[in-house]
Amino acid sequence: LALIPCAVVYGMARGYGQKKWMSLSALERVGFVLFFLFWFFFFPNTAYLFTLVRHLLDHCADYGIERVCREESWMVMFFFLYGLIGLPTFLYALKKMSALLGHVFHPKVRVYFPIIMIPLTGLGVLFGLIDRLNSWDIVQKPWTIFQIGLSYLQDPSKFLNFVVYAIMLVLIYYGMGFLLRNIFHDDSGACHHSGA
């Protein structure tokens, strides 16, 4: 499921990447909105992968904070690596969609879209993690999703979860973006400097 938003935004960028909203036909606009909504409701699956480490508790009967069971201790690395798949999918899908929206609408959208999308993504992760909702439930249970969403603003413990998830996803998105940008910048700078 985490690969779906990556594939959708890749296809959208290929189809709409060179166009402006005002130049799109009515049919193209409808298609753009439908593809975006599809991407929007599946995007939290990218960040949901970060929570898979919790499944360690299912594999060890005597799991504790000090130790894991000997028979399946390899599961620690499995779930760690599986959870890490969320990192490239989360970064790619959000950066690519931000860039696309910035080109199609206005460059400032590229800056503001992640600020809006990341807290909503945290909410989407909690919908799946705590409330056991799926992306397609937006079609089947829209009123239920709306009510559960409101409960995250009214219940203090749920609101705390929401805030922590939003902050952590902000740190992952902007922190990894900064780190990757500087790693590649430093490498190229070092090469140029040494060759001079």
Order of alpha helices (4+ residues) and beta strands (2+ residues): alpha-alpha-alpha-alpha-alpha-alpha-alpha-alpha-alpha-alpha
